[in-house]
Amino acid sequence: MGDELDKATITKAYARWAPVYDLVFGAVFERGRIAATAAAERIGGSILEVGVGTGISLPDYSNASRLVGVDISEPMLRKAQERVAEKRLTNVHGLAVMDAAKLAFADNCFDVVVAQYVITAVPDPEGTLDEFSRVLKPGGEIVLVNHIGAETGLRRAFEMWFAPVARRLGWRPEFPWGRLRKWAARQQDVALIERRPMPPLGHFSLIRYGKIAPETARGGIRTGVGKPG
């Protein structure tokens, strides 16, 4: 998309964040984390958390769920591995360094894909969402928590002004809802279930997409997945 966020910048930024990430962002993002894990648990089964980071959300899942976590940052993932060992999280079946836009998993193999604060921190958000949909089973859900940029007004102006600094820190603050809307409109087998504002200040959203069974998608019926929030 030419919006100046590349893999090397992201990897370098999150290597710097790894030692202090939980301290800086743990409380700020707590409500979103809890909402995302609760949404994933309603489906349950095999759950892929993309951008698992330090693994701060892993203890929030039930023991019945089978968890796999991936992240582009090896230093962040080392923190996650320490957390899994310390808390004896036997439901975590694997942690791996992996590019969110090139997931090394087969098609249709997870019941839920969770990505918290990830979509604005990857070079190709739409391509990354395509990968989420590819590895998701029909009937499953993509669960996102993310900052959504303002469309107009002072907040939009501030986000545009702050964008060059934010990119050096590893994310893009001006990411608009319109990009997600256009991505979903291009999909034949994905439908929006919910968009719900989250703290702080409602600038973040919990977003849920459902993957429709192939026979339903072919029939052009997209209303059975749920109601958009």
C-alpha positions as CSV (number, residue, x, y, z in Angstrom):
1,M,0.0,0.0,0.0
2,G,3.1,2.2,0.1
3,D,2.5,3.4,3.6
4,E,6.1,3.1,4.7
5,L,5.9,0.3,7.3
6,D,8.3,-2.5,6.6
7,K,9.2,-5.8,8.2
8,A,12.7,-4.7,9.3
9,T,11.3,-1.6,11.0
10,I,8.7,-3.6,12.8
11,T,11.2,-6.3,13.9
12,K,13.6,-3.8,15.2
13,A,10.9,-1.8,17.0
14,Y,9.5,-4.8,18.9
15,A,12.9,-6.0,19.9
16,R,13.2,-2.7,21.7
17,W,9.7,-3.0,23.2
18,A,10.2,-6.6,24.5
19,P,11.7,-5.8,27.9
20,V,9.1,-3.2,28.8
21,Y,6.0,-4.1,26.7
22,D,4.0,-5.5,29.6
23,L,4.8,-2.6,31.9
24,V,4.0,0.0,29.3
25,F,0.9,-1.5,27.6
26,G,-0.3,-4.2,29.9
27,A,-2.9,-2.1,31.8
28,V,-3.8,0.1,28.8
29,F,-4.7,-2.9,26.6
30,E,-6.2,-5.1,29.3
31,R,-9.9,-4.6,28.5
32,G,-9.2,-5.3,24.8
33,R,-7.3,-8.5,25.7
34,I,-10.0,-9.8,27.9
35,A,-12.7,-9.1,25.3
36,A,-10.7,-10.8,22.6
37,T,-10.0,-13.9,24.6
38,A,-13.7,-14.1,25.7
39,A,-14.8,-13.9,22.1
40,A,-12.4,-16.6,21.1
41,E,-13.5,-18.8,24.0
42,R,-17.1,-18.7,22.7
43,I,-15.9,-20.7,19.7
44,G,-13.1,-22.6,21.5
45,G,-11.2,-25.5,20.0
46,S,-7.9,-24.7,18.2
47,I,-6.9,-21.0,18.5
48,L,-4.1,-19.3,16.7
49,E,-3.0,-16.0,18.3
50,V,-1.0,-14.0,15.7
51,G,1.2,-11.4,17.3
52,V,1.2,-13.2,20.6
53,G,4.1,-11.0,21.7
54,T,5.1,-11.6,25.3
55,G,2.2,-14.0,25.7
56,I,0.4,-11.7,28.1
57,S,-3.0,-13.0,27.1
58,L,-2.2,-16.7,27.1
59,P,-3.2,-17.3,30.8
60,D,-6.6,-15.8,30.0
61,Y,-7.7,-18.7,27.8
62,S,-9.3,-21.8,29.3
63,N,-7.4,-25.1,29.6
64,A,-9.9,-26.6,27.1
65,S,-8.6,-24.5,24.2
66,R,-5.6,-25.6,22.2
67,L,-3.4,-22.6,21.7
68,V,-0.7,-21.8,19.1
69,G,1.1,-18.4,19.2
70,V,3.2,-16.8,16.5
71,D,5.1,-13.5,16.4
72,I,7.6,-11.8,14.1
73,S,9.8,-10.7,17.1
74,E,12.0,-13.4,18.6
75,P,12.8,-11.3,21.8
76,M,9.0,-10.9,22.4
77,L,8.5,-14.6,21.8
78,R,11.2,-15.5,24.4
79,K,9.1,-13.6,27.0
80,A,6.1,-15.7,25.9
81,Q,8.0,-18.9,26.3
82,E,9.1,-17.9,29.8
83,R,5.5,-17.1,30.7
84,V,4.3,-20.5,29.4
85,A,6.9,-22.3,31.5
86,E,6.4,-20.2,34.6
87,K,2.6,-20.6,34.6
88,R,2.6,-24.2,33.3
89,L,0.3,-23.4,30.4
90,T,-0.1,-27.0,29.1
91,N,-2.8,-25.8,26.6
92,V,-0.2,-23.9,24.6
93,H,0.8,-26.4,21.9
94,G,3.4,-24.2,20.2
95,L,5.1,-20.8,19.9
96,A,7.0,-19.9,16.8
97,V,8.7,-17.0,15.1
98,M,6.6,-16.3,12.0
99,D,5.5,-13.6,9.6
100,A,1.8,-12.9,9.9
101,A,1.5,-12.5,6.2
102,K,3.1,-15.9,5.5
103,L,1.6,-18.3,8.0
104,A,3.2,-21.7,7.8
105,F,-0.1,-23.6,8.4
106,A,-2.4,-25.6,6.2
107,D,-5.7,-24.2,4.9
108,N,-8.7,-24.4,7.2
109,C,-6.9,-25.7,10.3
110,F,-7.9,-23.3,13.2
111,D,-11.3,-22.6,14.8
112,V,-10.3,-19.1,15.8
113,V,-7.6,-16.6,14.7
114,V,-7.0,-13.9,17.2
115,A,-4.9,-10.8,16.4
116,Q,-4.6,-8.1,19.1
117,Y,-3.1,-4.8,18.1
118,V,-1.6,-6.4,15.1
119,I,-3.3,-5.2,11.9
120,T,-1.9,-1.7,12.2
121,A,1.6,-3.1,12.8
122,V,2.1,-5.2,9.7
123,P,3.4,-4.0,6.3
124,D,0.4,-5.5,4.4
125,P,-2.8,-5.5,6.5
126,E,-5.1,-6.8,3.7
127,G,-2.6,-9.6,2.8
128,T,-2.3,-10.5,6.5
129,L,-6.1,-10.7,6.8
130,D,-6.2,-13.0,3.7
131,E,-3.8,-15.3,5.6
132,F,-6.1,-15.3,8.6
133,S,-9.0,-16.3,6.5
134,R,-7.0,-19.0,4.7
135,V,-6.0,-20.9,7.9
136,L,-9.5,-20.5,9.5
137,K,-12.0,-23.3,9.3
138,P,-15.4,-22.6,7.8
139,G,-17.7,-21.6,10.8
140,G,-14.7,-20.1,12.6
141,E,-14.0,-16.5,13.6
142,I,-11.3,-13.9,13.1
143,V,-11.1,-11.8,16.3
144,L,-9.3,-8.5,16.1
145,V,-8.6,-5.8,18.6
146,N,-7.2,-2.7,17.1
147,H,-6.9,1.0,17.1
148,I,-9.1,2.5,14.3
149,G,-8.1,5.9,13.0
150,A,-10.5,8.8,12.9
151,E,-12.0,9.6,9.5
152,T,-12.2,13.4,10.1
153,G,-11.6,16.1,12.7
154,L,-8.8,16.9,15.1
155,R,-8.0,13.3,16.0
156,R,-7.5,12.5,12.3
157,A,-5.2,15.5,12.0
158,F,-3.2,14.4,15.0
159,E,-2.9,10.9,13.8
160,M,-1.6,12.0,10.4
161,W,0.9,14.4,12.1
162,F,2.1,11.6,14.5
163,A,2.3,8.9,11.8
164,P,6.0,9.3,10.9
165,V,7.0,8.9,14.6
166,A,4.6,6.0,15.1
167,R,6.1,4.1,12.2
168,R,9.5,4.2,13.8
169,L,7.8,2.8,16.9
170,G,6.3,0.0,14.9
171,W,2.7,0.9,14.0
172,R,0.5,3.2,11.9
173,P,-2.0,5.3,14.0
174,E,-4.1,6.6,11.0
175,F,-5.5,3.2,9.9
176,P,-9.1,3.8,8.9
177,W,-12.1,1.5,9.2
178,G,-12.6,1.9,5.5
179,R,-9.7,-0.4,4.8
180,L,-11.2,-3.2,6.8
181,R,-14.6,-2.5,5.2
182,K,-13.1,-2.8,1.7
183,W,-11.2,-5.9,2.5
184,A,-14.3,-7.7,3.8
185,A,-16.4,-6.5,0.8
186,R,-13.9,-8.4,-1.5
187,Q,-14.2,-11.7,0.4
188,Q,-16.7,-14.3,-0.8
189,D,-16.6,-16.3,2.4
190,V,-16.1,-13.7,5.2
191,A,-18.8,-11.5,6.9
192,L,-18.6,-9.0,9.7
193,I,-20.2,-10.2,12.9
194,E,-19.4,-7.4,15.4
195,R,-17.6,-4.1,15.8
196,R,-17.5,-2.9,19.4
197,P,-15.7,0.2,20.8
198,M,-13.1,-0.6,23.5
199,P,-11.2,1.4,26.0
200,P,-9.2,3.6,26.2
201,L,-11.6,6.3,24.9
202,G,-13.3,4.1,22.4
203,H,-10.4,4.6,19.9
204,F,-10.0,0.8,19.8
205,S,-12.4,-1.7,18.5
206,L,-13.2,-5.4,19.0
207,I,-13.9,-6.7,15.5
208,R,-15.2,-10.2,14.7
209,Y,-15.5,-11.8,11.2
210,G,-17.0,-15.2,10.6
211,K,-15.9,-17.5,7.8
212,I,-18.9,-18.8,5.9
213,A,-19.2,-22.5,4.8
214,P,-18.5,-22.8,1.1
215,E,-22.0,-23.9,0.2
216,T,-23.5,-20.9,2.0
217,A,-21.0,-18.5,0.3
218,R,-21.8,-20.0,-3.2
219,G,-25.5,-19.4,-2.5
220,G,-24.9,-15.7,-1.8
221,I,-26.3,-15.9,1.7
222,R,-24.3,-13.8,4.1
223,T,-26.8,-13.1,6.9
224,G,-26.5,-16.2,9.0
225,V,-23.1,-15.4,10.5
226,G,-24.3,-12.7,12.8
227,K,-25.2,-9.0,13.0
228,P,-22.6,-6.3,12.6
229,G,-22.0,-4.2,15.7
